[in-house]
Amino acid sequence: MAANETGLLAVETAYYDEHAEQLLLTYPNRFLLISGDEVIGDFERHSEAVAEGVRRYGRGPFLVRRTGDKTLELIAPALTLGLLQGRR
């Protein structure tokens, strides 16, 4: 990780970026659940990876990224899983 990278998911993002090619070969077209500098699991669906991240880490940070995807998608697991609802 570069010295100037700080903030939420900096370690996870740096890990993914540094290992992107190998991750794509090992886990083609899969959604990876990453915590720290470790792949916790690979999943067919985004929702499965998020559900496992919430089960393991609750509100703690974790990264879900599809192999080969160059964009960072910011999600809120509580919204994805329907745990939060907007007020009217």
Phi and psi restraints in degrees (range 20) as a CNS / XPLOR table:
assign (resid 1 and name C) (resid 2 and name N)
       (resid 2 and name CA) (resid 2 and name C) 1.0 -67.6 20.0 2
assign (resid 2 and name N) (resid 2 and name CA)
       (resid 2 and name C) (resid 3 and name N) 1.0 150.0 20.0 2
assign (resid 2 and name C) (resid 3 and name N)
       (resid 3 and name CA) (resid 3 and name C) 1.0 -61.6 20.0 2
assign (resid 3 and name N) (resid 3 and name CA)
       (resid 3 and name C) (resid 4 and name N) 1.0 -27.7 20.0 2
assign (resid 3 and name C) (resid 4 and name N)
       (resid 4 and name CA) (resid 4 and name C) 1.0 -88.7 20.0 2
assign (resid 4 and name N) (resid 4 and name CA)
       (resid 4 and name C) (resid 5 and name N) 1.0 -2.0 20.0 2
assign (resid 4 and name C) (resid 5 and name N)
       (resid 5 and name CA) (resid 5 and name C) 1.0 -84.6 20.0 2
assign (resid 5 and name N) (resid 5 and name CA)
       (resid 5 and name C) (resid 6 and name N) 1.0 115.5 20.0 2
assign (resid 5 and name C) (resid 6 and name N)
       (resid 6 and name CA) (resid 6 and name C) 1.0 -137.8 20.0 2
assign (resid 6 and name N) (resid 6 and name CA)
       (resid 6 and name C) (resid 7 and name N) 1.0 167.1 20.0 2
assign (resid 6 and name C) (resid 7 and name N)
       (resid 7 and name CA) (resid 7 and name C) 1.0 108.8 20.0 2
assign (resid 7 and name N) (resid 7 and name CA)
       (resid 7 and name C) (resid 8 and name N) 1.0 178.2 20.0 2
assign (resid 7 and name C) (resid 8 and name N)
       (resid 8 and name CA) (resid 8 and name C) 1.0 -59.9 20.0 2
assign (resid 8 and name N) (resid 8 and name CA)
       (resid 8 and name C) (resid 9 and name N) 1.0 129.2 20.0 2
assign (resid 8 and name C) (resid 9 and name N)
       (resid 9 and name CA) (resid 9 and name C) 1.0 69.6 20.0 2
assign (resid 9 and name N) (resid 9 and name CA)
       (resid 9 and name C) (resid 10 and name N) 1.0 13.9 20.0 2
assign (resid 9 and name C) (resid 10 and name N)
       (resid 10 and name CA) (resid 10 and name C) 1.0 -62.1 20.0 2
assign (resid 10 and name N) (resid 10 and name CA)
       (resid 10 and name C) (resid 11 and name N) 1.0 -43.6 20.0 2
assign (resid 10 and name C) (resid 11 and name N)
       (resid 11 and name CA) (resid 11 and name C) 1.0 -66.4 20.0 2
assign (resid 11 and name N) (resid 11 and name CA)
       (resid 11 and name C) (resid 12 and name N) 1.0 -45.6 20.0 2
assign (resid 11 and name C) (resid 12 and name N)
       (resid 12 and name CA) (resid 12 and name C) 1.0 -64.2 20.0 2
assign (resid 12 and name N) (resid 12 and name CA)
       (resid 12 and name C) (resid 13 and name N) 1.0 -43.5 20.0 2
assign (resid 12 and name C) (resid 13 and name N)
       (resid 13 and name CA) (resid 13 and name C) 1.0 -64.7 20.0 2
assign (resid 13 and name N) (resid 13 and name CA)
       (resid 13 and name C) (resid 14 and name N) 1.0 -43.7 20.0 2
assign (resid 13 and name C) (resid 14 and name N)
       (resid 14 and name CA) (resid 14 and name C) 1.0 -62.5 20.0 2
assign (resid 14 and name N) (resid 14 and name CA)
       (resid 14 and name C) (resid 15 and name N) 1.0 -41.4 20.0 2
assign (resid 14 and name C) (resid 15 and name N)
       (resid 15 and name CA) (resid 15 and name C) 1.0 -60.6 20.0 2
assign (resid 15 and name N) (resid 15 and name CA)
       (resid 15 and name C) (resid 16 and name N) 1.0 -48.4 20.0 2
assign (resid 15 and name C) (resid 16 and name N)
       (resid 16 and name CA) (resid 16 and name C) 1.0 -60.0 20.0 2
assign (resid 16 and name N) (resid 16 and name CA)
       (resid 16 and name C) (resid 17 and name N) 1.0 -48.9 20.0 2
assign (resid 16 and name C) (resid 17 and name N)
       (resid 17 and name CA) (resid 17 and name C) 1.0 -59.9 20.0 2
assign (resid 17 and name N) (resid 17 and name CA)
       (resid 17 and name C) (resid 18 and name N) 1.0 -41.3 20.0 2
assign (resid 17 and name C) (resid 18 and name N)
       (resid 18 and name CA) (resid 18 and name C) 1.0 -70.9 20.0 2
assign (resid 18 and name N) (resid 18 and name CA)
       (resid 18 and name C) (resid 19 and name N) 1.0 -26.5 20.0 2
assign (resid 18 and name C) (resid 19 and name N)
       (resid 19 and name CA) (resid 19 and name C) 1.0 -115.4 20.0 2
assign (resid 19 and name N) (resid 19 and name CA)
       (resid 19 and name C) (resid 20 and name N) 1.0 14.4 20.0 2
assign (resid 19 and name C) (resid 20 and name N)
       (resid 20 and name CA) (resid 20 and name C) 1.0 -54.4 20.0 2
assign (resid 20 and name N) (resid 20 and name CA)
       (resid 20 and name C) (resid 21 and name N) 1.0 -45.1 20.0 2
assign (resid 20 and name C) (resid 21 and name N)
       (resid 21 and name CA) (resid 21 and name C) 1.0 -64.2 20.0 2
assign (resid 21 and name N) (resid 21 and name CA)
       (resid 21 and name C) (resid 22 and name N) 1.0 -46.8 20.0 2
assign (resid 21 and name C) (resid 22 and name N)
       (resid 22 and name CA) (resid 22 and name C) 1.0 -66.3 20.0 2
assign (resid 22 and name N) (resid 22 and name CA)
       (resid 22 and name C) (resid 23 and name N) 1.0 -39.0 20.0 2
assign (resid 22 and name C) (resid 23 and name N)
       (resid 23 and name CA) (resid 23 and name C) 1.0 -62.9 20.0 2
assign (resid 23 and name N) (resid 23 and name CA)
       (resid 23 and name C) (resid 24 and name N) 1.0 -39.5 20.0 2
assign (resid 23 and name C) (resid 24 and name N)
       (resid 24 and name CA) (resid 24 and name C) 1.0 -64.4 20.0 2
assign (resid 24 and name N) (resid 24 and name CA)
       (resid 24 and name C) (resid 25 and name N) 1.0 -39.1 20.0 2
assign (resid 24 and name C) (resid 25 and name N)
       (resid 25 and name CA) (resid 25 and name C) 1.0 -68.8 20.0 2
assign (resid 25 and name N) (resid 25 and name CA)
       (resid 25 and name C) (resid 26 and name N) 1.0 -39.4 20.0 2
assign (resid 25 and name C) (resid 26 and name N)
       (resid 26 and name CA) (resid 26 and name C) 1.0 -77.3 20.0 2
assign (resid 26 and name N) (resid 26 and name CA)
       (resid 26 and name C) (resid 27 and name N) 1.0 -38.8 20.0 2
assign (resid 26 and name C) (resid 27 and name N)
       (resid 27 and name CA) (resid 27 and name C) 1.0 -127.3 20.0 2
assign (resid 27 and name N) (resid 27 and name CA)
       (resid 27 and name C) (resid 28 and name N) 1.0 67.6 20.0 2
assign (resid 27 and name C) (resid 28 and name N)
       (resid 28 and name CA) (resid 28 and name C) 1.0 -64.5 20.0 2
assign (resid 28 and name N) (resid 28 and name CA)
       (resid 28 and name C) (resid 29 and name N) 1.0 130.5 20.0 2
assign (resid 28 and name C) (resid 29 and name N)
       (resid 29 and name CA) (resid 29 and name C) 1.0 55.4 20.0 2
assign (resid 29 and name N) (resid 29 and name CA)
       (resid 29 and name C) (resid 30 and name N) 1.0 41.7 20.0 2
assign (resid 29 and name C) (resid 30 and name N)
       (resid 30 and name CA) (resid 30 and name C) 1.0 -121.4 20.0 2
assign (resid 30 and name N) (resid 30 and name CA)
       (resid 30 and name C) (resid 31 and name N) 1.0 157.6 20.0 2
assign (resid 30 and name C) (resid 31 and name N)
       (resid 31 and name CA) (resid 31 and name C) 1.0 -95.5 20.0 2
assign (resid 31 and name N) (resid 31 and name CA)
       (resid 31 and name C) (resid 32 and name N) 1.0 123.8 20.0 2
assign (resid 31 and name C) (resid 32 and name N)
       (resid 32 and name CA) (resid 32 and name C) 1.0 -100.2 20.0 2
assign (resid 32 and name N) (resid 32 and name CA)
       (resid 32 and name C) (resid 33 and name N) 1.0 138.3 20.0 2
assign (resid 32 and name C) (resid 33 and name N)
       (resid 33 and name CA) (resid 33 and name C) 1.0 -100.6 20.0 2
assign (resid 33 and name N) (resid 33 and name CA)
       (resid 33 and name C) (resid 34 and name N) 1.0 117.0 20.0 2
assign (resid 33 and name C) (resid 34 and name N)
       (resid 34 and name CA) (resid 34 and name C) 1.0 -122.0 20.0 2
assign (resid 34 and name N) (resid 34 and name CA)
       (resid 34 and name C) (resid 35 and name N) 1.0 132.3 20.0 2
assign (resid 34 and name C) (resid 35 and name N)
       (resid 35 and name CA) (resid 35 and name C) 1.0 -132.0 20.0 2
assign (resid 35 and name N) (resid 35 and name CA)
       (resid 35 and name C) (resid 36 and name N) 1.0 127.7 20.0 2
assign (resid 35 and name C) (resid 36 and name N)
       (resid 36 and name CA) (resid 36 and name C) 1.0 62.2 20.0 2
assign (resid 36 and name N) (resid 36 and name CA)
       (resid 36 and name C) (resid 37 and name N) 1.0 -129.9 20.0 2
assign (resid 36 and name C) (resid 37 and name N)
       (resid 37 and name CA) (resid 37 and name C) 1.0 -112.4 20.0 2
assign (resid 37 and name N) (resid 37 and name CA)
       (resid 37 and name C) (resid 38 and name N) 1.0 45.4 20.0 2
assign (resid 37 and name C) (resid 38 and name N)
       (resid 38 and name CA) (resid 38 and name C) 1.0 -142.5 20.0 2
assign (resid 38 and name N) (resid 38 and name CA)
       (resid 38 and name C) (resid 39 and name N) 1.0 136.8 20.0 2
assign (resid 38 and name C) (resid 39 and name N)
       (resid 39 and name CA) (resid 39 and name C) 1.0 -81.5 20.0 2
assign (resid 39 and name N) (resid 39 and name CA)
       (resid 39 and name C) (resid 40 and name N) 1.0 117.7 20.0 2
assign (resid 39 and name C) (resid 40 and name N)
       (resid 40 and name CA) (resid 40 and name C) 1.0 -84.0 20.0 2
assign (resid 40 and name N) (resid 40 and name CA)
       (resid 40 and name C) (resid 41 and name N) 1.0 -34.6 20.0 2
assign (resid 40 and name C) (resid 41 and name N)
       (resid 41 and name CA) (resid 41 and name C) 1.0 -171.1 20.0 2
assign (resid 41 and name N) (resid 41 and name CA)
       (resid 41 and name C) (resid 42 and name N) 1.0 165.4 20.0 2
assign (resid 41 and name C) (resid 42 and name N)
       (resid 42 and name CA) (resid 42 and name C) 1.0 -125.5 20.0 2
assign (resid 42 and name N) (resid 42 and name CA)
       (resid 42 and name C) (resid 43 and name N) 1.0 144.6 20.0 2
assign (resid 42 and name C) (resid 43 and name N)
       (resid 43 and name CA) (resid 43 and name C) 1.0 -139.7 20.0 2
assign (resid 43 and name N) (resid 43 and name CA)
       (resid 43 and name C) (resid 44 and name N) 1.0 152.8 20.0 2
assign (resid 43 and name C) (resid 44 and name N)
       (resid 44 and name CA) (resid 44 and name C) 1.0 -74.7 20.0 2
assign (resid 44 and name N) (resid 44 and name CA)
       (resid 44 and name C) (resid 45 and name N) 1.0 -36.2 20.0 2
assign (resid 44 and name C) (resid 45 and name N)
       (resid 45 and name CA) (resid 45 and name C) 1.0 -118.2 20.0 2
assign (resid 45 and name N) (resid 45 and name CA)
       (resid 45 and name C) (resid 46 and name N) 1.0 146.4 20.0 2
assign (resid 45 and name C) (resid 46 and name N)
       (resid 46 and name CA) (resid 46 and name C) 1.0 -56.7 20.0 2
assign (resid 46 and name N) (resid 46 and name CA)
       (resid 46 and name C) (resid 47 and name N) 1.0 -45.5 20.0 2
assign (resid 46 and name C) (resid 47 and name N)
       (resid 47 and name CA) (resid 47 and name C) 1.0 -61.6 20.0 2
assign (resid 47 and name N) (resid 47 and name CA)
       (resid 47 and name C) (resid 48 and name N) 1.0 -33.9 20.0 2
assign (resid 47 and name C) (resid 48 and name N)
       (resid 48 and name CA) (resid 48 and name C) 1.0 -67.3 20.0 2
assign (resid 48 and name N) (resid 48 and name CA)
       (resid 48 and name C) (resid 49 and name N) 1.0 -41.9 20.0 2
assign (resid 48 and name C) (resid 49 and name N)
       (resid 49 and name CA) (resid 49 and name C) 1.0 -65.2 20.0 2
assign (resid 49 and name N) (resid 49 and name CA)
       (resid 49 and name C) (resid 50 and name N) 1.0 -42.4 20.0 2
assign (resid 49 and name C) (resid 50 and name N)
       (resid 50 and name CA) (resid 50 and name C) 1.0 -65.1 20.0 2
assign (resid 50 and name N) (resid 50 and name CA)
       (resid 50 and name C) (resid 51 and name N) 1.0 -44.5 20.0 2
assign (resid 50 and name C) (resid 51 and name N)
       (resid 51 and name CA) (resid 51 and name C) 1.0 -59.6 20.0 2
assign (resid 51 and name N) (resid 51 and name CA)
       (resid 51 and name C) (resid 52 and name N) 1.0 -41.5 20.0 2
assign (resid 51 and name C) (resid 52 and name N)
       (resid 52 and name CA) (resid 52 and name C) 1.0 -67.9 20.0 2
assign (resid 52 and name N) (resid 52 and name CA)
       (resid 52 and name C) (resid 53 and name N) 1.0 -39.0 20.0 2
assign (resid 52 and name C) (resid 53 and name N)
       (resid 53 and name CA) (resid 53 and name C) 1.0 -61.4 20.0 2
assign (resid 53 and name N) (resid 53 and name CA)
       (resid 53 and name C) (resid 54 and name N) 1.0 -42.9 20.0 2
assign (resid 53 and name C) (resid 54 and name N)
       (resid 54 and name CA) (resid 54 and name C) 1.0 -66.2 20.0 2
assign (resid 54 and name N) (resid 54 and name CA)
       (resid 54 and name C) (resid 55 and name N) 1.0 -41.0 20.0 2
assign (resid 54 and name C) (resid 55 and name N)
       (resid 55 and name CA) (resid 55 and name C) 1.0 -60.7 20.0 2
assign (resid 55 and name N) (resid 55 and name CA)
       (resid 55 and name C) (resid 56 and name N) 1.0 -42.9 20.0 2
assign (resid 55 and name C) (resid 56 and name N)
       (resid 56 and name CA) (resid 56 and name C) 1.0 -79.2 20.0 2
assign (resid 56 and name N) (resid 56 and name CA)
       (resid 56 and name C) (resid 57 and name N) 1.0 -41.2 20.0 2
assign (resid 56 and name C) (resid 57 and name N)
       (resid 57 and name CA) (resid 57 and name C) 1.0 -116.8 20.0 2
assign (resid 57 and name N) (resid 57 and name CA)
       (resid 57 and name C) (resid 58 and name N) 1.0 -3.6 20.0 2
assign (resid 57 and name C) (resid 58 and name N)
       (resid 58 and name CA) (resid 58 and name C) 1.0 58.6 20.0 2
assign (resid 58 and name N) (resid 58 and name CA)
       (resid 58 and name C) (resid 59 and name N) 1.0 -125.0 20.0 2
assign (resid 58 and name C) (resid 59 and name N)
       (resid 59 and name CA) (resid 59 and name C) 1.0 -87.2 20.0 2
assign (resid 59 and name N) (resid 59 and name CA)
       (resid 59 and name C) (resid 60 and name N) 1.0 -0.4 20.0 2
assign (resid 59 and name C) (resid 60 and name N)
       (resid 60 and name CA) (resid 60 and name C) 1.0 -65.9 20.0 2
assign (resid 60 and name N) (resid 60 and name CA)
       (resid 60 and name C) (resid 61 and name N) 1.0 160.5 20.0 2
assign (resid 60 and name C) (resid 61 and name N)
       (resid 61 and name CA) (resid 61 and name C) 1.0 -74.6 20.0 2
assign (resid 61 and name N) (resid 61 and name CA)
       (resid 61 and name C) (resid 62 and name N) 1.0 142.8 20.0 2
assign (resid 61 and name C) (resid 62 and name N)
       (resid 62 and name CA) (resid 62 and name C) 1.0 -157.2 20.0 2
assign (resid 62 and name N) (resid 62 and name CA)
       (resid 62 and name C) (resid 63 and name N) 1.0 157.7 20.0 2
assign (resid 62 and name C) (resid 63 and name N)
       (resid 63 and name CA) (resid 63 and name C) 1.0 -113.5 20.0 2
assign (resid 63 and name N) (resid 63 and name CA)
       (resid 63 and name C) (resid 64 and name N) 1.0 134.4 20.0 2
assign (resid 63 and name C) (resid 64 and name N)
       (resid 64 and name CA) (resid 64 and name C) 1.0 -118.2 20.0 2
assign (resid 64 and name N) (resid 64 and name CA)
       (resid 64 and name C) (resid 65 and name N) 1.0 122.1 20.0 2
assign (resid 64 and name C) (resid 65 and name N)
       (resid 65 and name CA) (resid 65 and name C) 1.0 -142.3 20.0 2
assign (resid 65 and name N) (resid 65 and name CA)
       (resid 65 and name C) (resid 66 and name N) 1.0 137.5 20.0 2
assign (resid 65 and name C) (resid 66 and name N)
       (resid 66 and name CA) (resid 66 and name C) 1.0 -81.8 20.0 2
assign (resid 66 and name N) (resid 66 and name CA)
       (resid 66 and name C) (resid 67 and name N) 1.0 134.5 20.0 2
assign (resid 66 and name C) (resid 67 and name N)
       (resid 67 and name CA) (resid 67 and name C) 1.0 -62.6 20.0 2
assign (resid 67 and name N) (resid 67 and name CA)
       (resid 67 and name C) (resid 68 and name N) 1.0 138.6 20.0 2
assign (resid 67 and name C) (resid 68 and name N)
       (resid 68 and name CA) (resid 68 and name C) 1.0 88.0 20.0 2
assign (resid 68 and name N) (resid 68 and name CA)
       (resid 68 and name C) (resid 69 and name N) 1.0 -11.0 20.0 2
assign (resid 68 and name C) (resid 69 and name N)
       (resid 69 and name CA) (resid 69 and name C) 1.0 -85.5 20.0 2
assign (resid 69 and name N) (resid 69 and name CA)
       (resid 69 and name C) (resid 70 and name N) 1.0 125.3 20.0 2
assign (resid 69 and name C) (resid 70 and name N)
       (resid 70 and name CA) (resid 70 and name C) 1.0 -91.8 20.0 2
assign (resid 70 and name N) (resid 70 and name CA)
       (resid 70 and name C) (resid 71 and name N) 1.0 -7.4 20.0 2
assign (resid 70 and name C) (resid 71 and name N)
       (resid 71 and name CA) (resid 71 and name C) 1.0 -97.6 20.0 2
assign (resid 71 and name N) (resid 71 and name CA)
       (resid 71 and name C) (resid 72 and name N) 1.0 148.3 20.0 2
assign (resid 71 and name C) (resid 72 and name N)
       (resid 72 and name CA) (resid 72 and name C) 1.0 -94.3 20.0 2
assign (resid 72 and name N) (resid 72 and name CA)
       (resid 72 and name C) (resid 73 and name N) 1.0 119.9 20.0 2
assign (resid 72 and name C) (resid 73 and name N)
       (resid 73 and name CA) (resid 73 and name C) 1.0 -103.2 20.0 2
assign (resid 73 and name N) (resid 73 and name CA)
       (resid 73 and name C) (resid 74 and name N) 1.0 119.0 20.0 2
assign (resid 73 and name C) (resid 74 and name N)
       (resid 74 and name CA) (resid 74 and name C) 1.0 -91.5 20.0 2
assign (resid 74 and name N) (resid 74 and name CA)
       (resid 74 and name C) (resid 75 and name N) 1.0 124.7 20.0 2
assign (resid 74 and name C) (resid 75 and name N)
       (resid 75 and name CA) (resid 75 and name C) 1.0 -128.3 20.0 2
assign (resid 75 and name N) (resid 75 and name CA)
       (resid 75 and name C) (resid 76 and name N) 1.0 159.8 20.0 2
assign (resid 75 and name C) (resid 76 and name N)
       (resid 76 and name CA) (resid 76 and name C) 1.0 -113.7 20.0 2
assign (resid 76 and name N) (resid 76 and name CA)
       (resid 76 and name C) (resid 77 and name N) 1.0 104.3 20.0 2
assign (resid 76 and name C) (resid 77 and name N)
       (resid 77 and name CA) (resid 77 and name C) 1.0 -53.4 20.0 2
assign (resid 77 and name N) (resid 77 and name CA)
       (resid 77 and name C) (resid 78 and name N) 1.0 -36.5 20.0 2
assign (resid 77 and name C) (resid 78 and name N)
       (resid 78 and name CA) (resid 78 and name C) 1.0 -62.3 20.0 2
assign (resid 78 and name N) (resid 78 and name CA)
       (resid 78 and name C) (resid 79 and name N) 1.0 -36.5 20.0 2
assign (resid 78 and name C) (resid 79 and name N)
       (resid 79 and name CA) (resid 79 and name C) 1.0 -74.3 20.0 2
assign (resid 79 and name N) (resid 79 and name CA)
       (resid 79 and name C) (resid 80 and name N) 1.0 -41.5 20.0 2
assign (resid 79 and name C) (resid 80 and name N)
       (resid 80 and name CA) (resid 80 and name C) 1.0 -60.4 20.0 2
assign (resid 80 and name N) (resid 80 and name CA)
       (resid 80 and name C) (resid 81 and name N) 1.0 -39.5 20.0 2
assign (resid 80 and name C) (resid 81 and name N)
       (resid 81 and name CA) (resid 81 and name C) 1.0 -89.2 20.0 2
assign (resid 81 and name N) (resid 81 and name CA)
       (resid 81 and name C) (resid 82 and name N) 1.0 1.5 20.0 2
assign (resid 81 and name C) (resid 82 and name N)
       (resid 82 and name CA) (resid 82 and name C) 1.0 75.9 20.0 2
assign (resid 82 and name N) (resid 82 and name CA)
       (resid 82 and name C) (resid 83 and name N) 1.0 22.3 20.0 2
assign (resid 82 and name C) (resid 83 and name N)
       (resid 83 and name CA) (resid 83 and name C) 1.0 -81.9 20.0 2
assign (resid 83 and name N) (resid 83 and name CA)
       (resid 83 and name C) (resid 84 and name N) 1.0 -21.4 20.0 2
assign (resid 83 and name C) (resid 84 and name N)
       (resid 84 and name CA) (resid 84 and name C) 1.0 -117.0 20.0 2
assign (resid 84 and name N) (resid 84 and name CA)
       (resid 84 and name C) (resid 85 and name N) 1.0 144.7 20.0 2
assign (resid 84 and name C) (resid 85 and name N)
       (resid 85 and name CA) (resid 85 and name C) 1.0 -133.2 20.0 2
assign (resid 85 and name N) (resid 85 and name CA)
       (resid 85 and name C) (resid 86 and name N) 1.0 145.2 20.0 2
assign (resid 85 and name C) (resid 86 and name N)
       (resid 86 and name CA) (resid 86 and name C) 1.0 -71.1 20.0 2
assign (resid 86 and name N) (resid 86 and name CA)
       (resid 86 and name C) (resid 87 and name N) 1.0 154.0 20.0 2
assign (resid 86 and name C) (resid 87 and name N)
       (resid 87 and name CA) (resid 87 and name C) 1.0 -96.4 20.0 2
assign (resid 87 and name N) (resid 87 and name CA)
       (resid 87 and name C) (resid 88 and name N) 1.0 147.2 20.0 2
